[in-house]
Amino acid sequence: MKVEKVAIVKERLDVFFSTLEPLLVKNIEKNPEKFGYPVSDVARVLASTKQKVEVAGTFLVILKDTDTIKATCKVLGIKHTYTAINAFLAGVAS
């Protein structure tokens, strides 16, 4: 898979992760056995994940095929693909 790096716009990254956070909390509360951490660790986990995306310059470093990422994309009105997520993070249309 070709690594698609983009110029990530910090504000767009913030929007993505602030949309994702309550959805992740909801999913952990609903199905805690599917996660390797409790709700109390969500902020730490997301900060680490966000930093990985920023450093890599692409969402490809994150598994997109989770219920939480799918729900986040739906809320934001973007396709559930790496190309569309990267375009969103870069502030361009996919």
C-alpha positions in Angstrom: 0.0 0.0 0.0 1.4 3.4 -1.0 1.6 5.8 2.0 -0.4 8.8 1.1 1.0 11.8 3.1 -1.0 15.0 3.3 -0.5 18.4 4.9 -2.7 17.9 7.9 -4.6 21.0 9.1 -4.5 21.0 12.8 -8.1 22.3 13.1 -9.4 19.5 11.0 -7.5 16.9 13.0 -9.0 18.5 16.2 -12.5 18.3 14.7 -12.0 14.6 13.7 -10.8 13.6 17.1 -13.3 15.7 19.0 -16.1 14.0 17.0 -14.5 10.6 17.6 -14.0 10.9 21.4 -17.7 10.7 22.6 -18.4 7.9 20.1 -15.4 6.0 21.4 -16.6 6.5 25.0 -20.0 5.2 24.1 -18.6 2.2 22.4 -16.4 1.3 25.3 -19.3 1.7 27.7 -21.4 -0.5 25.5 -18.8 -3.2 24.8 -15.9 -2.9 27.2 -14.7 -6.4 26.4 -13.8 -5.2 22.8 -11.3 -2.6 24.1 -7.9 -3.0 25.9 -8.5 0.1 28.0 -11.2 1.7 30.2 -13.1 4.9 29.5 -10.8 6.7 31.9 -7.9 6.2 29.4 -9.7 7.5 26.4 -8.1 11.0 26.5 -4.6 9.5 26.8 -5.2 7.0 24.0 -6.6 9.6 21.7 -3.8 12.0 22.4 -1.3 9.3 21.4 -3.2 8.3 18.3 -3.6 11.9 17.2 0.2 12.5 17.6 0.9 9.4 15.5 -1.3 10.8 12.7 0.3 14.2 12.9 3.9 12.8 12.8 3.1 10.4 10.0 1.2 12.9 7.9 -1.4 10.3 7.1 -4.3 8.4 8.7 -2.8 5.2 7.3 -1.1 4.6 10.6 -4.6 4.0 12.2 -6.9 1.1 11.6 -9.9 2.6 10.0 -12.1 -0.5 10.0 -13.6 0.0 13.5 -17.1 0.9 14.5 -15.9 4.1 16.1 -14.0 5.3 13.0 -16.9 4.3 10.8 -19.3 6.3 13.0 -17.0 9.3 13.1 -16.9 9.4 9.3 -20.6 9.1 9.1 -21.1 12.0 11.5 -18.6 14.1 9.5 -20.2 13.2 6.2 -17.1 11.7 4.7 -16.5 8.4 3.1 -14.9 5.6 5.2 -11.7 5.4 3.2 -8.2 6.5 3.9 -8.2 8.8 0.9 -11.4 10.5 2.1 -10.2 10.8 5.8 -6.8 12.2 4.6 -8.6 14.7 2.4 -10.8 15.8 5.3 -7.7 16.2 7.5 -6.0 18.2 4.8 -9.1 20.4 4.3 -9.7 19.4 0.7 -12.6 17.6 -1.0 -12.1 13.9 -1.7 
